[in-house]
Amino acid sequence: MTTTPHGFGADLRPLFALEDGSIHLNHGSYGATPRAVLDAQRDWRDRMEAEPSRFMEFEFRPALRAAAARLAPYLGAEAEHIAMVENATQAVNAILRSLDLAAGDRILINDQTYGAVRNTVRFVCGMTGAEIAQWSLPFPARNPEHALAAFEAALTAHRPRLVILDHITSPTALLLPVERMAAAARAAGALVLVDGAHAPGMVAVDLASLDADWYTGNAHKWLFAAKGCAFLWAGPRVIDRLHPTVISHGYEGGFATEFDWVGTRDGSAQHSLPTALDFADRFGIEAIQMHNHALAMAAGRRLASTFGTECGAPESMSGSMVTVRLPGAYGQGFETAEALRHRLLREDRIQTRINPLAGGLYVRVSAQIYNHIAEIDALADAILAKRPNG
């Protein structure tokens, strides 16, 4: 039974293993695992080490299938179409390296595509002779329709074989209209891969209504899983042609068999996923999403007002993260952004992201159930104290 807590915020901080005295506003990068999930992961490891041979032969793969079955309702999917992997980047590699790409094929990405995904595309294109095509995602964002129009123009201009869509962009935290984008891509004859690294747990995901070929997401971010827990979903049009990057004993045994066994590995992060989902259900996934979204929007308004700037996206394109432009005096460029981020961590023990975007610097703030508005005020004060020239 789902219950609603008396209140989110500081009272829930002890449920996580975060350092005392720190302010963690960067859940979107690596997550923060609840103590209960870490305990469950430890139990799985102990179980494995107590009788390694028995565990690997008879328990490892059934536990992965159980985790996939527990996750499936959160995705609007069927368990047999879900493979448990370590991270979304691994899944993207498996997809791209399973395609029979050839010279003249185009892979369409955008200028905010995650760096690891971009590098994978570069690698595969270098191996196959396929080409990279890129479109510019409008930022700061005005509305979903503006982003959709830019994407549709890119489809017409490049006629790609494969489109890679971000459900939520990493540097700018834009929630994109992936359903309409996927439909447009399918109408243009393209295969569709959705990189949903941030989406599961932050927003509703319904793969049954999303006309994509592949979807991958991390569970260690917004679903409270331990690090090393992610999933790959493959649709019926492509599932029989997909193979993991590591070919092992399961080769040609079918999708789940191939991905479940890629050699000896520690699957405790994936095996403990049901405990992470129990943790989410304890508070209610919709209640969590509502709290996180409301706090992110409040953080955006507070920071933009303090800095005299603006947010990078409207509420209709925001989930549990927000980006806010810093005043021009803070400069621009990656090195400047990293220097400010490291000062915040070293001098104030505040963990957040500072990204160079649109000719300036933007702070990206994540909101999770252990965060509260006083932490946003502390971040604003810390950034103002580091303003160049006083």
C-alpha positions as CSV (number, residue, x, y, z in Angstrom):
1,M,0.0,0.0,0.0
2,T,1.3,3.4,-0.9
3,T,1.5,6.0,1.9
4,T,2.2,9.7,1.8
5,P,4.9,10.9,4.3
6,H,4.3,13.8,6.7
7,G,6.7,15.9,4.7
8,F,9.6,15.7,2.3
9,G,12.8,17.6,2.8
10,A,15.3,17.6,5.6
11,D,13.4,14.9,7.6
12,L,14.2,12.4,4.9
13,R,17.9,13.2,4.6
14,P,18.8,10.4,7.2
15,L,17.4,7.8,4.8
16,F,20.3,8.5,2.5
17,A,24.0,8.0,3.1
18,L,25.0,11.5,2.1
19,E,27.8,13.3,4.0
20,D,26.6,15.3,7.0
21,G,26.9,19.0,6.5
22,S,26.9,18.9,2.7
23,I,24.2,20.2,0.3
24,H,23.5,17.8,-2.5
25,L,21.8,19.5,-5.4
26,N,23.2,17.2,-8.1
27,H,21.0,14.1,-7.9
28,G,20.7,14.1,-11.7
29,S,24.3,13.2,-12.2
30,Y,24.8,10.0,-10.2
31,G,21.7,9.8,-7.9
32,A,21.9,9.1,-4.2
33,T,21.1,5.6,-3.0
34,P,18.9,5.1,0.1
35,R,20.4,3.2,3.0
36,A,17.7,0.5,2.6
37,V,18.8,-0.2,-0.9
38,L,22.4,-0.3,0.0
39,D,21.6,-2.8,2.7
40,A,19.7,-4.9,0.1
41,Q,22.6,-4.7,-2.3
42,R,24.9,-5.9,0.4
43,D,22.6,-8.8,1.2
44,W,22.7,-9.9,-2.5
45,R,26.5,-9.7,-2.5
46,D,26.6,-11.8,0.7
47,R,24.3,-14.3,-0.9
48,M,26.5,-14.5,-4.0
49,E,29.7,-15.0,-2.0
50,A,28.2,-17.6,0.3
51,E,27.9,-20.1,-2.6
52,P,29.2,-18.5,-5.7
53,S,28.8,-21.4,-8.1
54,R,25.2,-22.1,-7.1
55,F,24.3,-18.4,-7.2
56,M,25.7,-17.8,-10.6
57,E,24.3,-21.0,-12.1
58,F,20.8,-21.0,-10.6
59,E,20.0,-17.6,-9.0
60,F,21.7,-14.8,-10.9
61,R,19.6,-14.8,-14.1
62,P,16.2,-15.5,-12.4
63,A,16.9,-12.5,-10.1
64,L,17.5,-10.3,-13.1
65,R,14.2,-11.5,-14.7
66,A,12.5,-10.7,-11.4
67,A,13.9,-7.2,-11.4
68,A,12.8,-6.6,-15.0
69,A,9.3,-7.8,-14.1
70,R,9.2,-5.5,-11.1
71,L,10.3,-2.6,-13.3
72,A,8.0,-3.2,-16.2
73,P,4.8,-1.5,-14.8
74,Y,6.8,1.7,-14.2
75,L,7.6,1.8,-18.0
76,G,4.3,0.6,-19.5
77,A,6.2,-2.3,-20.9
78,E,6.5,-6.1,-20.8
79,A,9.3,-7.7,-18.9
80,E,10.4,-9.9,-21.8
81,H,11.3,-6.7,-23.7
82,I,13.5,-5.4,-20.9
83,A,17.2,-6.2,-20.4
84,M,19.0,-5.1,-17.2
85,V,22.3,-3.4,-18.0
86,E,24.8,-1.3,-16.0
87,N,24.0,2.1,-17.5
88,A,22.3,3.9,-20.4
89,T,25.6,4.4,-22.3
90,Q,26.2,0.7,-22.3
91,A,22.7,0.2,-23.8
92,V,23.3,2.8,-26.5
93,N,26.6,1.1,-27.5
94,A,24.7,-2.3,-27.8
95,I,22.1,-0.7,-30.0
96,L,24.4,1.2,-32.3
97,R,26.8,-1.7,-32.7
98,S,24.0,-4.1,-33.6
99,L,22.9,-2.0,-36.6
100,D,24.0,-2.8,-40.1
101,L,25.0,0.7,-40.9
102,A,26.6,1.6,-44.2
103,A,28.2,4.5,-46.0
104,G,25.5,7.1,-46.7
105,D,23.4,6.3,-43.7
106,R,22.8,9.2,-41.4
107,I,22.4,9.3,-37.6
108,L,20.6,12.4,-36.4
109,I,21.6,13.8,-33.0
110,N,21.3,17.3,-31.5
111,D,23.7,19.8,-30.1
112,Q,22.8,18.8,-26.5
113,T,23.2,15.0,-27.0
114,Y,25.0,13.5,-24.0
115,G,28.7,13.4,-24.6
116,A,29.1,9.6,-24.2
117,V,26.3,9.0,-26.7
118,R,27.9,11.5,-29.1
119,N,31.2,9.6,-28.8
120,T,29.5,6.3,-29.5
121,V,27.9,7.7,-32.6
122,R,31.3,9.1,-33.7
123,F,32.9,5.7,-33.1
124,V,30.3,3.7,-35.0
125,C,30.2,6.1,-37.9
126,G,34.0,5.9,-38.1
127,M,33.7,2.1,-38.3
128,T,30.9,1.9,-40.8
129,G,31.2,5.0,-43.0
130,A,27.8,6.3,-41.7
131,E,27.5,10.0,-41.2
132,I,26.6,12.2,-38.2
133,A,23.9,14.8,-38.8
134,Q,23.1,17.4,-36.1
135,W,20.3,19.8,-35.4
136,S,20.3,22.7,-32.9
137,L,17.9,22.4,-30.0
138,P,16.6,25.9,-29.1
139,F,18.0,27.1,-25.8
140,P,16.9,28.9,-23.7
141,A,13.7,27.0,-24.6
142,R,10.4,28.8,-25.4
143,N,7.9,25.9,-25.6
144,P,7.7,22.2,-26.8
145,E,6.4,23.3,-30.2
146,H,9.5,25.3,-30.9
147,A,11.7,22.3,-30.3
148,L,9.4,20.0,-32.3
149,A,9.5,22.4,-35.3
150,A,13.3,22.5,-35.2
151,F,13.4,18.7,-35.1
152,E,11.0,18.3,-38.0
153,A,13.1,20.7,-40.1
154,A,16.1,18.6,-39.4
155,L,14.3,15.4,-40.5
156,T,13.5,17.0,-43.8
157,A,17.0,18.3,-44.3
158,H,18.9,15.2,-43.4
159,R,16.6,12.2,-44.0
160,P,18.3,10.1,-41.3
161,R,18.2,6.3,-41.0
162,L,18.4,6.6,-37.2
163,V,17.3,9.3,-34.8
164,I,18.5,9.6,-31.3
165,L,16.2,11.6,-29.0
166,D,16.8,12.8,-25.5
167,H,13.7,12.4,-23.3
168,I,15.4,14.9,-20.9
169,T,18.6,16.6,-21.9
170,S,21.5,16.3,-19.6
171,P,23.2,19.8,-19.8
172,T,20.0,21.8,-20.0
173,A,17.4,19.7,-18.3
174,L,14.8,20.1,-21.1
175,L,11.9,17.7,-21.1
176,L,11.2,17.2,-24.8
177,P,8.0,16.1,-26.5
178,V,9.4,12.7,-27.4
179,E,6.1,11.2,-28.3
180,R,5.5,13.7,-31.1
181,M,9.2,13.6,-32.1
182,A,9.1,9.9,-32.3
183,A,6.0,9.9,-34.4
184,A,7.5,12.5,-36.8
185,A,10.7,10.4,-37.1
186,R,8.7,7.2,-37.8
187,A,6.7,9.1,-40.5
188,A,10.0,10.1,-42.1
189,G,11.1,6.4,-42.2
190,A,13.7,6.6,-39.4
191,L,14.5,4.2,-36.6
192,V,14.1,5.8,-33.2
193,L,16.3,5.4,-30.1
194,V,15.2,7.4,-27.0
195,D,17.9,8.2,-24.5
196,G,15.8,8.3,-21.3
197,A,18.8,8.4,-18.9
198,H,17.0,10.9,-16.6
199,A,13.4,10.2,-17.3
200,P,12.3,7.0,-15.3
201,G,11.2,8.1,-11.9
202,M,11.3,11.8,-12.8
203,V,8.4,11.8,-15.2
204,A,5.9,9.2,-16.4
205,V,7.2,6.8,-19.0
206,D,4.7,4.8,-21.1
207,L,6.6,2.8,-23.7
208,A,3.4,1.2,-25.0
209,S,2.3,4.6,-26.4
210,L,5.8,5.8,-27.5
211,D,6.4,4.6,-31.0
212,A,10.1,4.1,-30.5
213,D,12.3,1.2,-31.5
214,W,14.6,1.3,-28.4
215,Y,14.4,3.1,-25.1
216,T,17.1,3.1,-22.4
217,G,17.1,4.7,-19.0
218,N,19.0,4.6,-15.7
219,A,17.4,3.4,-12.5
220,H,20.2,4.8,-10.2
221,K,19.1,8.4,-10.8
222,W,15.4,9.0,-10.1
223,L,14.3,5.4,-9.2
224,F,16.7,5.2,-6.2
225,A,18.6,2.1,-7.4
226,A,22.2,1.5,-6.6
227,K,24.9,2.6,-9.1
228,G,25.1,0.2,-12.0
229,C,21.4,-0.4,-12.5
230,A,19.9,0.6,-15.8
231,F,17.6,-1.0,-18.5
232,L,17.3,-1.4,-22.2
233,W,13.9,-1.8,-23.8
234,A,13.6,-3.1,-27.4
235,G,10.5,-3.0,-29.5
236,P,9.1,-5.9,-31.5
237,R,10.4,-4.5,-34.8
238,V,14.0,-4.8,-33.7
239,I,14.4,-7.0,-30.7
240,D,15.5,-10.1,-32.6
241,R,18.4,-8.1,-34.2
242,L,19.8,-6.7,-31.0
243,H,22.9,-8.1,-29.2
244,P,24.9,-7.0,-26.2
245,T,28.4,-5.5,-26.8
246,V,29.8,-8.6,-25.0
247,I,29.0,-11.8,-26.8
248,S,29.0,-14.7,-24.4
249,H,27.3,-18.1,-23.8
250,G,23.8,-16.8,-24.4
251,Y,24.5,-15.9,-28.1
252,E,21.5,-16.7,-30.3
253,G,19.5,-17.6,-27.3
254,G,17.2,-14.7,-27.6
255,F,17.2,-11.1,-26.3
256,A,16.9,-11.7,-22.5
257,T,19.2,-14.7,-22.5
258,E,22.0,-12.8,-24.4
259,F,21.8,-9.7,-22.2
260,D,21.3,-11.5,-18.9
261,W,24.6,-13.4,-19.2
262,V,27.6,-11.5,-20.6
263,G,30.1,-13.2,-18.3
264,T,30.8,-13.2,-14.6
265,R,29.8,-9.9,-13.0
266,D,28.3,-8.4,-9.9
267,G,24.6,-7.9,-10.5
268,S,23.7,-6.8,-7.0
269,A,22.7,-3.3,-8.1
270,Q,20.2,-4.8,-10.5
271,H,19.1,-7.5,-8.1
272,S,18.3,-4.9,-5.4
273,L,16.1,-2.9,-7.8
274,P,12.9,-4.2,-6.3
275,T,13.9,-2.8,-3.0
276,A,14.5,0.6,-4.6
277,L,11.1,0.5,-6.2
278,D,9.6,-0.5,-2.8
279,F,11.3,2.6,-1.4
280,A,9.7,4.8,-4.1
281,D,6.3,3.1,-3.5
282,R,6.6,3.9,0.2
283,F,6.1,7.6,-0.6
284,G,4.2,7.2,-3.9
285,I,6.0,7.8,-7.2
286,E,3.5,10.5,-8.2
287,A,3.9,12.3,-4.9
288,I,7.6,12.2,-5.3
289,Q,7.4,13.6,-8.8
290,M,5.0,16.4,-7.7
291,H,7.3,17.4,-4.8
292,N,10.4,17.3,-6.9
293,H,8.9,19.3,-9.8
294,A,7.4,21.9,-7.4
295,L,10.7,22.3,-5.6
296,A,12.7,22.6,-8.9
297,M,10.3,25.3,-10.1
298,A,10.5,27.2,-6.9
299,A,14.3,26.9,-7.1
300,G,14.3,28.3,-10.6
301,R,12.2,31.3,-9.6
302,R,14.3,32.0,-6.5
303,L,17.6,31.8,-8.3
304,A,16.5,33.8,-11.4
305,S,15.1,36.5,-9.1
306,T,18.3,36.6,-7.1
307,F,20.5,36.8,-10.1
308,G,18.3,39.0,-12.2
309,T,18.3,36.4,-15.0
310,E,16.0,33.7,-16.3
311,C,15.4,30.0,-16.3
312,G,16.5,27.9,-19.3
313,A,13.1,26.4,-19.8
314,P,9.4,27.0,-19.1
315,E,7.6,24.8,-16.6
316,S,6.0,22.8,-19.5
317,M,9.5,21.6,-20.4
318,S,10.8,20.9,-16.9
319,G,10.8,17.9,-14.6
320,S,12.9,17.6,-11.4
321,M,15.8,19.7,-12.6
322,V,16.1,23.4,-13.6
323,T,18.8,25.5,-15.2
324,V,19.2,29.2,-14.4
325,R,21.5,31.6,-16.1
326,L,24.2,33.3,-14.0
327,P,24.9,37.0,-14.6
328,G,27.4,37.9,-17.3
329,A,30.1,38.8,-14.9
330,Y,30.7,35.1,-14.2
331,G,32.1,34.6,-17.6
332,Q,31.7,31.7,-20.0
333,G,33.4,28.5,-21.1
334,F,34.0,25.0,-19.7
335,E,37.1,25.9,-17.6
336,T,35.3,28.8,-15.9
337,A,32.3,26.7,-15.2
338,E,34.4,23.9,-13.7
339,A,36.4,26.4,-11.5
340,L,33.1,27.8,-10.1
341,R,31.7,24.4,-9.5
342,H,34.8,23.2,-7.7
343,R,34.9,26.3,-5.5
344,L,31.3,25.7,-4.4
345,L,32.2,22.1,-3.5
346,R,35.4,23.0,-1.8
347,E,34.4,26.2,0.1
348,D,30.7,25.6,0.7
349,R,30.2,21.9,0.4
350,I,27.5,22.4,-2.2
351,Q,27.3,19.9,-5.0
352,T,25.7,21.1,-8.2
353,R,26.4,21.5,-11.9
354,I,27.6,24.6,-13.7
355,N,27.4,24.3,-17.5
356,P,28.6,26.6,-20.2
357,L,25.6,27.3,-22.4
358,A,24.3,29.9,-24.8
359,G,27.3,32.2,-24.4
360,G,27.2,32.2,-20.6
361,L,27.1,30.0,-17.5
362,Y,24.0,28.1,-16.2
363,V,23.6,26.4,-12.8
364,R,21.7,23.1,-13.0
365,V,19.8,22.2,-9.8
366,S,18.3,18.8,-9.1
367,A,15.4,18.5,-6.6
368,Q,14.9,15.2,-4.7
369,I,12.9,14.3,-1.7
370,Y,15.7,15.0,0.7
371,N,16.1,18.6,-0.6
372,H,14.4,21.8,0.6
373,I,14.3,25.5,-0.3
374,A,16.8,26.6,2.3
375,E,19.4,24.7,0.4
376,I,18.6,26.8,-2.7
377,D,19.0,30.0,-0.7
378,A,22.4,28.7,0.5
379,L,23.4,28.0,-3.1
380,A,22.3,31.5,-4.2
381,D,24.3,33.1,-1.4
382,A,27.4,31.0,-2.2
383,I,27.3,31.9,-5.9
384,L,26.8,35.7,-5.1
385,A,29.8,35.6,-2.7
386,K,31.9,34.4,-5.6
387,R,30.9,37.1,-8.1
388,P,33.9,38.4,-9.9
389,N,35.0,41.9,-9.0
390,G,33.0,41.9,-5.8
